[in-house]
Amino acid sequence: MNKLPDHIAIIMDGNRRWAKAHNLPMQMGHKEGAKTVEKIVKYANNLGIKHVTVFAFSTENWKRSQEEVSWLMQLLKSYLDDYSKRADTDNIKIRVLGDMTSFSQDLRKSIEDAIERTKNNTGVSFNIGFNYGGRDEIVKATQKIANQVKNGTLNVEDITEDVLSRNMYTFDIPDPDLMIRTSGEIRTSGFLMWQLAYTEFLFVDKYWPDFTEKDLDDAIEAYQNRKRNFGAN
């Protein structure tokens, strides 16, 4: 317990395949996935994990069918409206990482309300990557820095890794210690590309709706048995 990761990032993969394997409609996979993330975040909070960041909807997911995208937007809105109350009771702080400009006014309102309701909570910071892409984040950070140089508030020679980090969505969040991806896929799919430079990766061969508290315990134990040297000997 004295070597817990401060920040766990999760790619919650396999909702649709879980539904297909159970002969259920796609929507049921996403609903079960939502139940699982709530369970895991609550458990992480009880363990004392400080940050959990999940990849809920990528900038590339807009390429999915209009029906699925529309349903996912509705799911997020209803989920946040309902879950923010329980998160507040559990002392969980909700944040959303990504470009909110593409969302409807109603969805943005739900996101803002959830963030506002839980902003003073001191438990785990639950960071939801929605309309998030790692390359998109780096582009937007670069644009912010370019504007700072343009208006004279930053010199080119003063651009450092720290400056770039401060212009990311995660500007006040430490880099993940552990990244978990479910469903057996072995790639990061553009998730937190800048932040995962020295993160420990763990790929789990089960669909996200089947992920349990025991699986999180096993992932943390695997992390604790690794030696992190950050490029040193």
N, C-alpha and C positions, 0 to 999 in steps of 0.2 A: 504493500500500500504506500510505501514511501518512495516508490519509483513509478508512479502513475504518469502517463503522458498528459501534458497540460492541454493539448489540442489534438483531437481526433477528427480526421476528414473521412467522409464516407461517400462512395459512389454506389447509390442504391439501385443496382441493376437487376433485372430479371422479373419485374412485375408482370409484363405481358406474357412472358414465357411460363410464369407460374400459373397464370389464368388458363393458358392453353393446355398445360399439363393436367389441369383439374377440370377441363371441359367447361370452363366458365367464360363469360364475356370479358373482354379486355378491361372494362371499367372495374370489375371486381378485383383484378390484380392491382390496380392503382389504389383502390380503397384499402385492400389488405396491406399494401406497402405503406400507406399513411398510418395505419394502426401500428405497424412495426416501428416506424420512425418515432412515433410518440412514446412507445414502450422503451425503446433503446435510449432516447434522450433523457427520459425520466430516470432510468437506471444509471446512466452516466452521471446525472446530477447527484444521485444518491452516493455514488462512488467518490465524488469530489472532482470529477473532470471539469476543467474550466471552460473549454470551448469544444463544441461539436458542430462541424460544418458539413452539410449534405448537399449533394448535387441533385436538385429536384427537376430542373428543366433547363436544357442548354440552348444557346442561341441557334444551334443546328436543329433542335427539335421542332422548330416551326415548319420544317420540311415534311413532317408527318401529316396524315390526313387531316382535313379541316375538322372533321367530326371529332377525332381524338384530341386535337389541340383545343377545340372549344370546350370539350368535356373536362380536360385537365385544368383549364382556367376556372371553370365553375367549381371544380373540386378544391382548388387552392383557396378560392374565396370563401366557400362554405367551411373549409377546414380551419382557416385562420379565424373566421368569425366565432367558431365554436371552440377551437383549441386554445385561443389566447386567454380565455377565462381560466382554463385548467392550468395553463402555463403560469399564469399570474399567481394562482393558489400555490403552485409548487415552487415558486421563486425562480422561475426560468425566464431568461431574457431573450426575446425574439429579435433577430435581425434578418434583413434580406439583402443579399449580395447580387447585384446584376443591374441591368438597364431597365428601369421601370417605365420608360417613355412609351413602350409598345403596348402597355396594358390599358384596359378600359378604365374609365374614371372610377367605376364601382370597385374594381379590383385594387386599384391604387389606394382607394379609401380604406379598404379592408386591411391592406398591408400597413398603411400609416397608423391605423387604429391599434393593430396588434403591437406594433413597435412602441407606440406611445403608452399603451396600457402596461407594458412590461419593462419599460426602459430603466426603471429604478431597482429592478430585481437584482439580487447579488449572487444567485446560483449560476448554473451553467449558462453560457451564452450560446444559444441555438441559432446558428447562422444558416439560412436557407439560400442556396444558389439557385436563383430563378431568373430566366433569361440571362444566364451567365455563360460566358465563354472565356477561356484563358487568353486566347489571342486578342479577343475584343477588349478584355480588361487592360492588356498591355498597350494596345493602340490608344485607348482612352486616357491612360496614364501618360503616355507620350504626348498626346495632344495637350493635356493640362500643363505639362512641363514646357512644351513649346510656347504656349501662351504666356507662361511666366517669364520666359526668356524674351519674348516679343515685347512685353510691357515693362521690361527692365527690372523685375523683382528677383530675377535669378540669372546668374552668369553661367555661360556654357561650361566653363571649367569647374563649376561647383556642382554639376550633375553627378551624383554618385548612386550606388545601389540603394542607399538609405533614402535618397530623394525619390527614386522610382518607387520604392516600397510605400512611402508616405502618400503617394498619389494613387495607390490601388484601392479597391473596395475594402481590403483588409488592413487599411492603414494603421489601425489600433489593435490589431489581433496578431498574436505571435504565429509564426509559421507552424504548420502541423508537425507533430512528432510522429504520428502514425496515420497512414492512409489505408483504408479498407475498401476493397471492391468485391461485391458479391457477383454471383452467376457464373464464375469461372473464367470470365474474360480477363485478359492480361494486358491492359493498357489503361492510360489515364484519360483519354478522350478529351483532352484540353482542359481538364479540371485543375485549377490552381497552378498553372504552369510555372509561374514565377516562384510561388511559395513552396512547392514540393521539392526544391533542389536537394535538400538533405533529409527528406522525410523517409521513414521506414515504410515499405509497402507490404501489404498482405492481401493476397487474392484468395477468396473463399469460394469453394465450389458448391454453392447453394444459392437459390433465388432469394432476393431480398425479403419477401413476405415470410420466408422460413427462418430468417435470422433471429437468434434468441439472445437473451442475456448471457447464457453460457458461451455462446459464440463470441460475444464481446469480451468475456473473461479470458477465453482462449487467445484472442487476438492481443489483448493487453499482456498476457503472459509471454507470448511470442516476442512482443516488443521488448519486454523486460530482459529477455535472454539474448538480445542483440547488443553488440558493442557499437556505439556511435562515436566516430572520431572527427567528423566534419572535415575530412581531408587531411587530418593530421595522422601521425603514426599511432 
